[in-house]
Every structure is written in C-alpha cells, then in structure tokens.
Amino acid sequence: RWPSLLKYYSHSDGVSWLEEYKARHNAGLEAQRIVASFSKRFFSEHVPCDGFSDIETLGCPSHFFEDELMCILNMEGR
C-alpha cells in the first residue's frame, strides 16, 4: 500500500508487518486530522510557536507522517 516506505526496511529486519501497518495507518489518520485543522487554526497571519506541537508529539516515525503528507498533496482534486 505504501511502496515508498520500503526504503526504511531491511530484508534482514524481523518486522511485524501488522504492527507497522497499524502504526502507518494511525499516523495517516492523525496527519489528515491535523491538516484538516490547519485552516481554522492558522487563518491569521500569526502562527504560534507551538502551532505544530501536535505533529512533533505524534509518537510515530516521522517518515510515516511525511508519507501521508505526500499522499495528501498528490490526491486528485486537491
């Protein structure tokens, strides 16, 4: 489902793919929620210093969040 993430794994890694899928899926849901809140949170020109703290505290690998942002940017009709 997310072939661009393969570069983060090695064939010799003992990976629980079910757990990785769950983590990536949850990161995607959180990323969508956060992006949807941007317009109302940052409507003014002033972005508070802690404006992106929810992204920094997601608790998932950053490449999951980055991958979801790229998916959002590349969606048709966006």
N, C-alpha and C positions, 0 to 999 in steps of 0.2 A: 504494500500500500504506500509506503514511503521509501522508494528506492534511493533517494538522495542521502538517506541516513546510513546506508551500508558502509560508507567510508569510516564510520565511527566504531566499527566492529572488526574483530579479527576472527579468522576461521578457528583458531585455537581457543577462543574465549568460550567458557561454559556459560552461555547466556540463557536465561529463562525468557523465551520469546513471548510467552503470555504476559509476564510481568512488564517486559519492555513495551508491548503493545498497549497495555493498560496505562502505563506511565505516559506514553506518547499521546494516547487518546485524551487523557485527562489534561495534559498540557495544552492540547489543541482546544479543548472546551474553555479552559481558562483564558487562553490567548484571545479567543473570539469574544468572550465576555469583556475582557479588558479593552479590546479595540472598540467594541460597541459603546463603551462608556466614555471614550475619548472626547467626542463632540460636546457632550454636556459638561464634562469636567474641565475641558481646556478651551471653551468657547471664547474666553477672553484672551487677550494677548499675553497675559502673565501666566506662566506655568510655574506652580510652586516647586521648590527644591525637592520636596518629597513626592512629587507628582507621579513618579514611576516606581515608587517603593513596592507597589503590589507586584510588579514584574520581577523585581530583584528578590522577593521573598517567596517565589512560587515553589521552590523546593524540587524542581525538576531540572534535568540537564538543559543548559541554555540552548543547545542545538535543537532540542525538541521545539522550544518556543520560536526560535529563528525559522525552523522549517514550516511551522504553522503560519507565521507571518508571510513567508514567501508564497504559501498556498493561497492565503487571502488576497495577496497582491495580484496573483496570476489568475484569479477566478474571472470567468467571463461575466460581463455585466457589471463589473465593479469599476 
